[in-house]
């Protein structure tokens, strides 16, 4: 499973068991001192190591003058300069110890000594007996290399009774920049470390610091475990150390595990099944129930959806079912037999479990929704266990009684959901958009803009591909996205030109940041963590976190009447509800809105803008207070009676006509298409109008006048036909009087009342339907971002 190309990439030397990653490696590389000839690792963002910084200070130079330092002759552990000599020269030396002795005795310069005919090389010395050390012994009479010779003396002084063989086995190698020793580790552990490192680089794409990897390998060597699975990190280790050790262990386990072997364990790594997370069955103590829970999980996991490279909630759902079965197991443990005998269980045990859930809910230890879910999940799991044949003779749950079952009547009733009103008022969204420039992250700002403009789910926005912008046959912009929730890929949503411009700007920014990555692999909203190639997108959790942090920093939001608005209601999903409400208020038919929201059912779509009902009730309360009959007389009622009656009439007692409403029963029953009086509304007592129909009244008056002039001028009609079609002077006068009465009622309002009434009229007119087969022009969408062209 270990790719030889990866081993070459990271500088693995199988003969010496040394890992020598190149300094320029994007995930395993290190910062090297910029001084000539120095290969020391620098700490943090420093450009010069401590030794070279000291050299600069001695010469009175600064860090910017590093180019003026003389090159270093040799590095730590470099071979002797004598031709053919395989011995190490030591720290900052040019010759090995024996050649240094010869040169000192000869009195020659280094150049003369290297050119002398009697200067010959020596074979490589014996290796240091410390298992992890790749160095040679110091010289004649030395047992260890120079560094380990000092360490051994220090260890003996600290503990004279120390076991030298054990010390040699666990002592770490000398830490050198660019070198990680895997010597002294069992071959299985070496393979597991290399495979875990490969998966961490290629799958997780996580940067691994050389010091952390060296520390993990040294600690594994110290514990002398045979496999990484047996290794446990120290309790007080840092986060990076623990994360690296756990990652190697997880990948090593997945490299050898299969679903067939994983189902035998009591703790499952769901990564073996293609999902994220783990699930533990240890809380289910009854053997028959634990076996049933495992069989249920093994049967359920293949049906769960998998998204390549993205985490799903499948693991969370399976864990929730197992936790519900653990509550059942806890309830059965109160029995004398601890619930271990399935044949002894019956209806009384089910009732005890249900009562226990009710008690936990009453004491606040379990939510009402959690109680309902637990009952449903246990009911489903028990039915699946029976369906899989686990209650047959010889099976784990053999003899389980037929009355040990949860019926549909046992499930508590689901409470009726309240009208949440999750959409945001237009003025609040306008204030939010006004502060978008305060989002410092370009990617996060674009993501929030797209969520507001398109109404897509946060996961759908985050996972947009770089080439998500397309054009339809009319060359208008279309957003291409994947609806992962409904498993509907390649959905197309018409968007505005301003939204398309936002996407184009983001595409340019991404392409400039990741110029070497193919466009087909890029994400429109790439994350800045563990993403050197731009192929991984931001997550919904990260977007939500940045969105909440930004909202908490902007000033207080206000509604139209100046009252403060609760910022906790401004969540990413609220933009989706606002998108639906915005289109519903503009009169978009529900079948079109369903396509825009990408829902399968109308009921789902209608749930996104039910708040409009309350808005219309308020609008009716304002507008109907200025209602007029056909004579222009104002109709007065009590506010509550008016509100109830107007709402009831809208539902069953009236029908819309071109410039008002009609309450004539036969016409209402026919949907406004069977007026017994030939639509002479201005002379009918069943006719009512209000200020919201004022533009329609004016339009109707203009139509009457134009029709009269056209009929007078025509010569193509007989007199009787002209007389029948000619608008009467009485009708024209009645409409004029009605308009003047309505306008007079408006003039009596204050400026504040006039503004509130105008808002109510605009809302009611958006929801007005087509009548009498006459065409109607849909209202335009409200502009949430007027600052954009």
C-alpha positions in Angstrom: 0.0 0.0 0.0 3.0 2.3 0.3 3.7 4.0 -3.0 7.5 3.8 -3.9 7.1 7.2 -5.6 6.0 8.7 -2.3 9.1 7.2 -0.6 11.3 8.8 -3.2 9.5 12.1 -2.7 10.1 12.2 1.0 13.7 11.0 0.9 13.3 7.6 2.5 16.6 5.5 2.8 15.5 1.9 3.4 19.1 0.7 3.9 19.8 3.1 6.8 16.1 3.4 7.9 16.5 7.2 7.8 14.0 9.7 6.5 15.6 12.7 4.8 12.7 14.9 3.5 13.9 17.7 1.2 13.7 21.2 2.6 11.4 22.4 -0.3 8.8 19.7 0.3 5.4 21.5 0.7 4.2 19.3 3.6 7.4 17.9 5.1 9.8 20.7 4.3 11.5 23.1 6.7 12.9 26.6 6.7 16.7 26.5 6.2 19.1 29.2 7.3 19.9 31.6 4.4 23.6 31.7 5.2 25.8 30.1 2.6 26.7 26.5 3.4 24.4 26.4 6.5 21.6 23.8 6.5 20.4 24.4 10.0 16.6 24.6 10.5 15.3 28.0 11.5 12.6 28.5 14.1 9.4 30.3 13.2 9.7 32.9 10.5 13.4 33.7 11.2 15.7 33.8 8.1 18.9 33.1 10.0 19.7 30.3 12.6 21.1 31.1 16.0 24.6 30.2 15.2 24.8 32.4 12.1 23.0 35.2 14.0 25.8 35.1 16.5 28.3 35.3 13.6 26.5 38.3 12.3 26.6 40.0 15.8 30.4 39.3 16.1 30.9 41.2 12.8 28.5 44.0 13.7 26.1 43.0 10.9 22.3 42.6 10.8 20.0 39.9 9.6 19.7 41.6 6.2 23.5 41.2 5.7 23.5 37.5 5.8 25.0 37.4 2.3 28.2 38.9 3.6 29.0 35.9 5.8 31.7 33.5 4.7 30.4 30.1 3.6 30.6 27.3 6.2 33.1 24.6 5.3 31.2 21.5 6.4 28.0 20.5 8.1 27.3 18.2 11.0 28.1 14.5 10.1 29.7 15.3 6.7 32.3 12.8 5.4 36.0 13.5 5.6 37.4 15.5 2.6 40.2 13.0 2.0 39.5 11.2 -1.2 38.2 7.7 -0.5 37.7 8.2 3.2 34.3 7.0 4.5 34.6 8.3 8.0 32.6 11.1 9.5 34.4 14.4 10.3 32.2 15.7 13.1 30.7 19.1 13.7 32.0 21.9 11.5 35.1 19.9 10.7 36.8 19.0 7.3 38.7 15.9 8.4 37.9 12.8 10.4 39.6 12.4 13.8 42.4 10.1 12.5 43.2 12.4 9.5 43.2 15.4 11.9 45.8 13.7 14.0 47.9 12.9 10.9 47.7 16.5 9.7 48.6 17.9 13.1 51.7 15.6 13.2 52.7 16.6 9.7 52.4 20.3 10.2 51.0 20.7 6.6 48.2 23.0 5.6 44.9 21.5 4.7 45.5 21.8 0.9 49.0 20.4 1.2 47.8 17.5 3.4 45.0 16.6 1.0 47.5 16.6 -2.0 50.2 14.6 -0.2 50.7 11.1 -1.7 50.7 9.4 1.7 47.3 10.7 2.6 44.9 7.8 2.0 41.3 7.2 3.0 40.0 4.9 5.7 37.1 2.5 5.6 33.9 3.5 7.4 34.1 3.1 11.1 31.8 0.9 13.2 28.3 2.3 13.9 27.2 3.6 17.3 25.6 0.7 19.2 22.6 2.9 20.1 19.7 1.4 18.0 18.4 4.7 16.7 21.8 6.3 15.9 23.1 6.2 12.3 26.5 7.6 13.2 29.9 6.0 13.5 31.8 5.5 16.7 33.9 8.4 17.8 37.3 6.7 17.2 39.7 4.3 18.7 38.7 3.4 22.3 35.2 4.9 21.9 32.1 2.7 22.2 29.5 5.3 21.1 29.5 8.3 18.8 30.6 11.6 20.4 27.1 12.7 21.4 25.9 9.4 22.8 29.2 8.9 24.6 28.4 12.1 26.6 24.8 11.0 27.1 25.8 7.6 28.4 28.2 9.1 31.0 25.4 11.4 32.1 22.9 8.5 32.4 25.4 6.4 34.5 26.0 9.3 36.9 22.2 9.7 37.3 21.6 5.9 37.8 24.7 3.7 38.3 22.4 0.6 38.1 21.1 1.5 34.6 20.7 -1.4 32.1 23.0 -0.5 29.2 21.2 -2.7 26.7 17.9 -1.2 27.5 19.3 2.3 27.3 20.8 1.5 23.9 17.4 0.3 22.6 15.3 3.3 23.7 17.8 6.2 23.5 16.8 8.6 20.6 19.2 9.5 17.8 20.9 12.9 17.7 18.5 15.5 16.4 19.7 16.9 13.1 17.7 19.2 10.8 16.4 17.3 7.8 17.0 13.8 9.4 14.4 11.6 11.1 15.6 8.2 12.4 13.3 5.2 12.3 16.2 2.9 13.3 15.5 0.6 16.2 11.7 0.4 15.5 10.1 -2.9 14.5 9.6 -3.3 10.8 5.8 -3.3 11.2 6.0 0.0 13.1 8.2 1.5 10.4 5.7 0.4 7.7 2.8 1.8 9.7 4.6 5.2 10.2 5.4 5.5 6.5 1.9 4.5 5.4 0.4 6.9 7.9 2.7 9.7 6.7 1.7 8.9 3.1 -2.0 9.1 3.9 -1.5 12.3 5.9 0.2 14.0 3.0 -2.0 12.7 0.1 -5.4 12.3 1.7 -5.4 14.7 4.7 -3.0 17.1 3.0 -1.7 18.2 6.4 1.6 19.8 7.1 3.8 17.6 9.3 6.6 19.3 11.3 9.9 17.5 11.4 10.3 17.9 15.1 6.9 16.4 15.8 7.5 13.4 13.7 10.9 12.8 15.3 9.4 13.1 18.8 6.6 10.6 17.9 9.1 8.1 16.6 11.3 8.5 19.6 8.4 8.0 22.0 7.3 4.9 20.1 10.8 3.5 20.4 10.8 4.3 24.1 7.6 2.3 24.7 8.9 -0.6 22.6 5.5 -1.5 21.2 5.2 -4.0 18.4 2.5 -2.1 16.4 1.3 1.5 16.4 -2.1 0.2 17.5 -0.5 -0.6 20.9 1.0 2.8 21.4 -0.6 5.4 23.7 0.7 9.0 23.6 1.8 10.5 26.9 -0.9 12.3 28.9 0.8 15.7 28.9 1.9 15.8 25.3 1.1 18.8 23.2 -1.8 19.0 20.7 0.4 18.6 17.6 2.2 15.5 19.0 -1.1 13.8 19.9 -2.7 14.7 16.6 0.2 13.2 14.6 0.3 10.1 16.7 -3.4 9.5 16.4 -3.4 10.2 12.6 -0.7 7.6 12.1 -2.5 5.1 14.2 -5.9 5.7 12.4 -4.4 5.4 8.9 -2.4 2.3 9.9 -5.5 0.7 11.2 -7.5 1.5 8.1 -4.7 0.2 5.9 -5.1 -3.3 7.3 -8.7 -3.4 8.4 -11.7 -4.5 6.3 -15.4 -4.2 6.9 -15.5 -7.9 7.6 -12.9 -7.6 10.4 -14.2 -4.3 11.7 -17.7 -5.6 12.5 -16.2 -8.1 14.9 -14.9 -5.3 17.2 -16.8 -3.4 19.8 -15.5 0.0 18.6 -15.8 0.7 14.9 -13.8 3.1 12.8 -16.4 4.3 10.3 -13.6 5.3 7.9 -13.4 1.6 7.1 -17.0 1.8 5.8 -16.4 5.1 4.0 -17.9 7.4 6.6 -16.4 9.8 9.2 -16.0 9.2 12.9 -16.3 6.2 15.2 -19.0 4.3 16.9 -18.8 2.4 20.2 -21.1 -0.5 21.2 -19.5 -0.9 24.7 -22.4 0.9 26.4 -24.8 -1.9 25.3 -23.9 -4.6 27.9 -26.3 -7.4 26.9 -24.6 -9.7 24.4 -27.7 -10.4 22.4 -28.6 -6.7 22.1 -25.0 -5.7 21.3 -24.9 -8.3 18.5 -28.2 -7.0 17.2 -26.9 -3.4 17.3 -23.9 -4.4 15.3 -26.0 -6.3 12.7 -28.3 -3.3 12.4 -25.4 -0.9 11.9 -23.7 -3.2 9.4 -27.0 -3.4 7.5 -27.7 0.3 7.7 -24.3 1.8 6.8 -24.3 0.6 3.1 -27.5 2.7 2.6 -25.9 5.9 3.9 -24.8 8.4 1.3 -21.0 9.0 0.9 -19.4 12.2 -0.4 -15.9 11.9 -1.6 -13.6 14.3 0.4 -16.4 15.7 2.5 -17.8 14.7 5.9 -21.4 13.7 6.1 -23.8 13.2 9.0 -24.0 9.4 8.5 -21.7 8.6 11.3 -23.6 10.9 13.7 -26.9 9.2 12.7 -25.6 5.7 13.4 -24.1 6.8 16.7 -27.5 8.3 17.7 -29.2 5.0 17.0 -26.6 3.1 19.0 -26.9 5.6 21.9 -30.7 5.0 21.9 -30.1 1.2 22.1 -27.7 2.0 25.0 -30.6 3.7 26.8 -32.6 0.5 26.3 -29.7 -1.5 27.6 -29.5 0.7 30.7 -33.2 0.2 31.3 -32.9 -3.6 31.1 -30.0 -3.7 33.6 -32.4 -3.1 36.4 -33.8 -6.7 35.9 -32.4 -9.5 38.2 -30.9 -11.2 35.1 -29.5 -7.8 33.8 -31.5 -8.3 30.6 -29.1 -11.0 29.4 -31.8 -13.6 28.7 -33.9 -12.4 25.7 -36.5 -15.1 26.2 -37.4 -13.6 29.6 -38.2 -10.1 28.2 -41.7 -8.9 27.5 -44.0 -6.0 27.3 -43.3 -4.9 30.9 -39.7 -4.2 30.0 -40.8 -2.1 27.1 -43.1 -0.1 29.3 -40.3 0.3 31.8 -38.0 1.7 29.1 -40.7 4.1 27.9 -41.4 5.3 31.5 -37.7 5.8 32.0 -37.5 8.1 29.0 -40.4 10.0 30.3 -38.7 10.5 33.7 -35.5 11.6 32.1 -37.5 14.2 30.1 -39.3 15.4 33.1 -36.1 16.0 35.0 -34.4 17.8 32.1 -31.9 15.1 31.4 -33.4 14.4 28.0 -35.2 16.8 25.7 -38.7 16.2 24.4 -37.4 15.8 20.9 -34.6 13.4 22.1 -37.3 11.3 23.8 -39.3 11.0 20.6 -36.2 10.2 18.5 -35.1 7.5 21.0 -38.4 5.7 20.9 -38.5 5.8 17.1 -35.0 4.6 16.7 -35.3 1.8 19.1 -38.6 0.8 17.5 -36.9 0.7 14.1 -33.8 -1.1 15.3 -35.8 -3.8 17.0 -37.9 -4.4 13.9 -34.7 -4.6 11.7 -33.2 -7.1 14.2 -36.2 -9.3 13.9 -36.2 -8.9 10.1 -32.5 -10.0 9.9 -33.5 -13.3 11.6 -31.6 -12.7 14.9 -34.6 -14.1 16.9 -34.5 -17.5 15.2 -33.3 -20.6 17.1 -29.5 -20.5 17.5 -29.3 -16.7 16.7 -28.0 -14.2 19.3 -31.6 -13.0 20.2 -33.2 -16.4 20.0 -36.5 -16.7 22.0 -37.1 -12.9 22.1 -40.8 -12.6 22.8 -43.2 -11.1 20.2 -44.5 -8.6 22.7 -41.0 -7.1 23.3 -41.7 -4.6 20.6 -42.5 -0.8 20.4 -45.7 -0.1 18.5 -46.6 3.0 16.6 -48.9 4.1 19.5 -45.9 4.0 21.9 -44.2 6.9 20.0 -45.0 10.2 21.7 -46.9 12.7 19.6 -44.8 15.2 17.7 -45.7 18.7 18.7 -47.0 21.0 16.0 -44.2 23.3 14.8 -44.7 26.9 15.4 -44.4 29.5 12.5 -40.7 30.1 13.0 -40.6 33.1 10.7 -36.9 32.5 9.9 -36.8 35.0 7.0 -35.3 38.3 7.7 -37.0 41.7 7.1 -35.7 43.5 4.0 -34.4 46.4 6.0 -32.3 44.0 8.2 -30.8 42.3 5.2 -29.9 45.7 3.7 -28.1 46.6 6.9 -26.2 43.3 6.8 -25.2 43.9 3.2 -24.0 47.4 4.1 -21.3 45.8 6.4 -20.1 43.1 4.0 -17.0 45.1 3.4 -15.9 44.5 7.0 -15.4 40.8 6.3 -11.7 40.5 6.0 -11.6 37.2 4.2 -12.3 37.4 0.5 -13.6 33.9 0.4 -15.9 34.3 3.4 -17.3 37.5 2.0 -18.1 36.0 -1.3 -19.7 33.0 0.4 -22.1 35.2 2.4 -22.9 37.3 -0.7 -23.8 34.1 -2.6 -25.9 32.8 0.3 -27.9 36.1 0.3 -28.3 36.4 -3.4 -29.0 32.8 -4.3 -30.7 31.3 -1.3 -28.7 28.1 -1.5 -28.0 26.0 1.5 -24.7 26.7 3.3 -23.3 23.3 2.2 -24.2 24.0 -1.4 -22.6 27.4 -1.4 -19.4 26.1 0.2 -19.0 23.2 -2.2 -19.3 25.3 -5.5 -16.8 24.3 -8.1 -14.6 27.0 -9.8 -16.6 26.7 -13.0 -20.0 27.0 -11.4 -21.0 29.9 -13.6 -22.8 29.0 -16.9 -25.0 30.8 -19.5 -28.4 29.8 -20.8 -29.6 30.1 -24.4 -30.3 33.8 -23.9 -26.7 34.3 -22.6 -28.0 35.0 -19.1 -26.0 33.8 -16.1 -26.9 30.5 -14.4 -25.4 29.1 -11.2 -24.6 25.3 -11.4 -24.5 23.6 -8.0 -25.1 20.3 -6.4 -28.1 19.6 -4.1 -26.4 17.0 -1.9 -29.3 16.9 0.6 -31.7 15.5 -2.1 -28.8 13.9 -4.1 -29.6 16.0 -7.1 -26.4 17.0 -8.9 -25.8 19.7 -11.5 -28.8 21.9 -10.6 -29.1 25.2 -12.5 -30.4 28.4 -10.9 -30.9 31.7 -12.8 -29.0 34.5 -11.1 -28.6 38.2 -11.5 -25.8 39.9 -13.4 -24.4 41.4 -10.2 -24.2 38.0 -8.6 -22.5 36.6 -11.7 -20.0 39.5 -11.4 -19.3 38.5 -7.8 -18.5 34.9 -9.0 -16.3 36.1 -11.8 -14.2 38.2 -9.4 -13.9 35.3 -7.0 -12.8 33.1 -9.9 -10.0 35.5 -10.8 -8.8 35.7 -7.2 -8.7 31.9 -6.9 -6.9 31.4 -10.2 -4.3 34.0 -9.2 -3.7 32.3 -5.9 -3.4 28.8 -7.3 -2.0 29.3 -10.8 -0.6 25.8 -11.1 -3.8 23.8 -10.3 -6.1 22.7 -13.1 -9.4 24.7 -13.3 -11.4 21.4 -13.1 -9.9 20.7 -9.7 -10.3 24.1 -8.2 -13.0 25.2 -5.8 -14.7 28.6 -6.0 -14.4 29.0 -2.2 -11.1 27.3 -1.2 -10.2 27.0 2.4 -6.9 28.4 3.7 -6.2 25.4 5.9 -4.5 22.2 4.6 -5.1 23.3 1.1 -1.9 24.0 -0.8 -3.5 23.3 -4.2 -6.9 25.0 -3.8 -8.8 21.7 -4.2 -10.6 21.7 -0.9 -13.5 24.0 -0.1 -14.5 25.8 3.1 -16.9 23.9 5.3 -20.3 25.1 6.4 -19.1 25.1 10.0 -16.2 27.4 9.2 -18.5 29.7 7.2 -21.0 29.8 10.0 -18.2 30.6 12.6 -16.8 33.5 10.5 -20.4 34.7 9.8 -21.2 34.8 13.5 -18.0 36.5 14.5 -18.5 39.2 11.9 -22.1 39.8 12.9 -21.1 40.2 16.5 -18.7 43.0 15.5 -21.1 45.1 13.4 -23.4 47.7 15.0 -26.9 46.9 16.2 -29.5 46.0 13.5 -32.8 47.8 13.5 -36.2 47.0 12.0 -38.2 49.5 10.0 -39.8 51.1 13.1 -36.3 51.6 14.7 -36.5 48.6 17.2 -33.4 46.6 17.7 -33.3 43.2 15.9 -32.0 40.1 17.5 -28.7 39.1 15.8 -29.1 35.5 16.8 -31.8 35.2 14.1 -29.4 36.2 11.4 -28.1 32.8 10.5 -26.9 31.4 7.1 -30.1 29.4 6.6 -32.2 32.5 7.2 -31.0 33.9 3.9 -32.6 30.9 2.2 -35.9 31.6 3.9 -35.5 35.3 2.9 -34.9 34.3 -0.7 -38.1 32.3 -0.8 -40.1 35.1 1.0 -38.7 37.7 -1.4 -39.9 35.8 -4.5 -43.2 34.9 -2.9 -43.9 38.6 -2.1 -43.1 39.4 -5.7 -45.9 37.0 -6.8 -43.8 34.1 -8.1 -46.1 31.1 -8.5 -45.4 28.3 -6.1 -44.6 25.8 -8.9 -41.8 28.2 -10.1 -40.7 28.9 -6.6 -40.4 25.2 -5.9 -38.0 24.8 -8.9 -36.0 27.8 -7.6 -35.7 26.2 -4.2 -35.1 22.8 -5.8 -37.8 21.1 -3.7 -39.6 17.9 -4.7 -42.9 18.8 -2.9 -45.0 21.9 -2.8 -45.5 21.5 1.0 -41.8 21.9 1.6 -41.7 25.1 -0.5 -44.8 26.6 1.2 -43.1 26.2 4.6 -40.4 28.7 3.7 -42.7 31.7 3.4 -45.6 31.0 5.8 -44.5 34.1 7.6 -46.1 36.1 4.7 -49.5 35.1 6.1 -48.9 37.2 9.2 -47.6 40.1 7.1 -50.7 40.0 5.0 -52.9 40.0 8.1 -51.2 43.1 9.3 -51.5 44.7 5.9 -55.2 43.9 5.8 -55.6 45.4 9.2 -54.1 48.7 8.0 -55.7 48.9 4.5 -59.2 47.6 5.2 -59.6 50.4 7.8 -60.0 52.7 4.7 -62.4 50.5 2.8 -65.2 52.1 0.6 -68.4 50.9 -0.9 -69.6 51.8 -4.4 -70.9 55.2 -3.3 -67.5 56.1 -1.8 -68.8 55.8 1.8 -66.1 54.7 4.3 -67.0 51.5 6.1 -66.2 51.5 9.9 -65.9 48.4 12.1 -64.0 47.5 15.2 -60.4 46.5 14.6 -60.7 42.9 15.7 -64.0 42.2 13.9 -62.5 43.9 10.8 -59.4 41.8 11.0 -61.2 38.5 11.4 -63.9 39.2 8.8 -61.6 40.5 6.2 -59.4 37.4 6.6 -62.4 35.1 6.4 -63.7 36.9 3.3 -60.3 36.6 1.6 -60.5 32.9 2.1 -64.1 32.0 1.2 -66.4 35.0 1.0 -65.0 37.2 -1.7 -63.2 37.2 -5.0 -61.0 39.8 -6.7 -62.3 41.9 -9.5 -60.3 44.3 -11.6 -60.4 47.2 -9.2 -61.8 45.8 -5.9 -63.4 42.7 -4.5 -66.8 41.1 -5.1 -68.9 39.3 -2.5 -71.7 38.2 -4.8 -72.2 34.4 -4.0 -72.5 33.0 -7.5 -69.6 35.0 -8.8 -67.4 34.0 -5.8 -68.3 30.3 -6.4 -67.3 30.7 -10.0 -64.0 32.3 -9.1 -65.0 35.7 -10.4 -65.9 34.5 -13.9 -69.8 34.4 -13.6 -71.0 37.8 -12.6 -74.8 37.9 -13.1 -74.7 41.7 -13.7 -72.1 41.6 -16.5 -69.3 43.0 -14.3 -71.0 46.4 -13.6 -69.1 46.6 -10.3 -69.5 50.4 -9.9 -73.2 50.0 -9.6 -73.3 46.9 -7.4 -73.8 46.7 -3.7 -71.6 43.5 -3.6 -68.6 45.6 -4.7 -66.0 46.9 -2.2 -62.7 48.6 -2.8 -59.9 50.1 -0.7 -56.8 52.3 -1.1 -54.7 49.3 -2.4 -56.9 49.4 -5.6 -56.4 53.1 -6.2 -54.0 52.5 -9.1 -56.4 50.0 -10.6 -59.3 52.5 -10.3 -57.3 55.2 -12.1 -56.3 52.7 -14.8 -60.0 51.7 -15.2 -61.1 55.3 -15.5 -58.5 55.9 -18.2 -59.8 52.8 -20.0 -63.4 54.0 -19.9 -62.4 57.4 -21.3 -60.3 55.9 -24.1 -63.0 53.4 -24.9 -65.6 56.2 -25.1 -63.5 58.4 -27.4 -62.7 55.4 -29.6 -66.4 54.4 -30.0 -67.4 58.0 -30.8 -64.8 58.2 -33.6 -65.5 54.8 -35.1 -67.9 54.3 -38.1 -67.7 50.5 -38.2 -70.5 49.8 -35.6 -74.2 50.0 -35.8 -75.9 52.5 -33.5 -77.3 49.8 -31.2 -73.8 48.1 -30.9 -72.2 51.5 -30.2 -74.8 52.3 -27.5 -74.3 48.9 -25.8 -70.5 49.2 -25.8 -70.4 52.9 -24.9 -69.4 53.5 -21.2 -72.2 55.4 -19.5 -71.6 58.8 -18.1 -73.0 57.6 -14.7 -70.3 54.9 -14.5 -67.5 57.4 -15.3 -68.9 59.8 -12.8 -69.1 57.0 -10.1 -65.5 55.9 -10.7 -64.3 59.6 -10.5 -66.2 60.1 -7.3 -64.8 56.9 -5.8 -61.2 57.9 -6.7 -61.7 61.3 -5.1 -63.1 59.8 -1.9 -60.2 57.4 -1.6 -57.6 60.2 -2.2 -59.4 62.4 0.3 -59.1 59.6 2.9 -55.3 59.4 2.2 -54.9 63.1 2.6 -56.3 62.8 6.2 -53.3 60.5 7.2 -50.2 61.8 8.9 -46.8 61.3 7.2 -46.0 58.3 9.4 -49.4 56.7 8.8 -49.0 57.3 5.1 -45.7 55.5 5.1 -47.1 52.5 7.0 -50.1 52.4 4.7 -47.9 52.5 1.6 -45.9 49.6 2.8 -49.1 47.6 3.5 -50.5 48.5 0.1 -47.2 47.3 -1.6 -47.4 44.0 0.3 -51.0 43.3 -0.6 -50.5 44.2 -4.3 -47.7 41.7 -4.5 -50.0 38.9 -3.5 -52.9 40.0 -5.8 -53.9 37.3 -8.2 -55.1 37.4 -11.8 -58.8 37.8 -12.3 -61.3 37.6 -15.1 -58.7 36.2 -17.5 -57.0 39.6 -17.6 -53.2 39.6 -17.7 -51.2 40.7 -14.7 -47.6 41.8 -14.5 -45.6 40.2 -11.7 -44.0 42.5 -9.2 -40.2 42.9 -9.4 -38.0 41.5 -6.7 -37.1 43.9 -3.9 -33.5 45.0 -4.3 -31.6 43.9 -1.1 -28.4 45.5 -2.3 -29.1 48.8 -3.9 -25.4 49.8 -3.8 -24.7 47.4 -6.7 -25.4 48.3 -10.3 
